[in-house]
Amino acid sequence: MKILHCVEFYYPHIGGAEKVVQTYAEYFAKLGHDSWVATSYLPSTNNFEILNGVKIKRFQISGNLVKRIKGNYKEFIEFVFEHKFDIIVSYASQTWHFDLLNQHAINKLPKTKFVHFTCGFSGLVGIRKPVYWSYFRKMPLWLSLYDKIITHSKNYRDYKFAEKYIPEKLYVLPNGVNSEELHVYAKKGIGKAKEILSRNKFDLNMPLIISVGNHVYAKNHKDFIKLAKKHKKWNFILIGRKVSRFSCEKSCVNSAKKMSNLLVLSVERDVLLALISLSRIFVLTSKIEAFPLVILEAIAFGKPYISYDSGAIKDIPGGKVVKNFLELSNTLEKTVQNMDLYNRLSQKAFKAATSKYYWGVILNEYRKLLFQ
């Protein structure tokens, strides 16, 4: 089978969507399928390359119908028609590839199966809602054109939206994690991780609270910094990268310089995983998520999580979902100090990571969805 996954960004760009699509694409390549990815061009990459058996075609296109699609979009359409894929998967709405497929390809390739991951519909809420109002009026029609629609949870707005219009095409597939693989990576980075903690005079016997997320304002890092200010007896680490000019990185770094119990880092993946393995609790203060891989990676190490109610997070065992900062702070204190509670959450977390959210199980289900 010739399978194309479309995603806005791909490796070496770091993010949840990138990791998920890379896992999917490489899985099908290992099974012997002709596996492709269509994505945005990055300055450090080539227009075409092959990575781990996956053929990656990059286009100098950006935006969406609301922001305006910039670049040579005809090149992408010509690519889709020329290659005659058996299956085309579009990962996430509000993206140039989703909008271009809807406008120019989906009705003109009758032999191709089209599948779409909705990934949250962030434009339905908040300050984006008025801007995306017209866009989402057209969404029911667009979704009806696809053979299958996949969401990550029944408990999020994209599922509830799609259920009104195309329930017969709607499927649920969570993200996944490979605990064994993550532990191998973490062992490689453990030396560097301990060196970082030692250099910054972080006592390994003190509770370490960790959060992971790139420096965009929707990640709400300011609340994680407030936690560190309030709980000065514990150590806090915030790991993320600057991914756009609209970044909170400078503010976060400046805050950390004034606090002895807070580090703001950008580290390689093996060190990141090692730091998670050394932590006590994972905290996520993000206001917009679909199904965050960072929480799955935390529970793969048996680390309980505390998070605001966003996306499908409340589906995930092994943690606590809170409504506001006061509840976040109180729940963190209770979980750190109550070892019975902590151990119960830790056991639930690891069990979920190695069963319900194990990539081996999820990839098999995904293959069935695409091929049936």
Secondary structure, 3 states (H helix, E strand, C coil): CEEEEECCCCCCCCCHHHHHHHHHHHHHHHCCCEEEEEEECCCCCCCEEEECCEEEEEECEECCCCCCCEECHHHHHHHHHHHCCCEEEEECCCCHHHHHHHHHCCCCCCCCEEEEECCCCHHHCHHHCCCCHHHHHHHHHHHHCCCEEEECCCCCHHHHHHHHHCHHHEEECCCCECHHHHHHHHHHHHHHHHHHHHHCCCCCCCCEEEEECCCCHHHCHHHHHHHHHHCCCCEEEEECCCCCCCCCHHHHHHHHHCCCCEEEECCCHHHHHHHHHHCCEEEECCCCCCCCHHHHHHHCCCCCEEEECCCCHHHCCCEEEECCHHHHHHHHHHHHHCHHHHHHHHHHHHHHHCCCCEHHHHHHHHHHHHHC
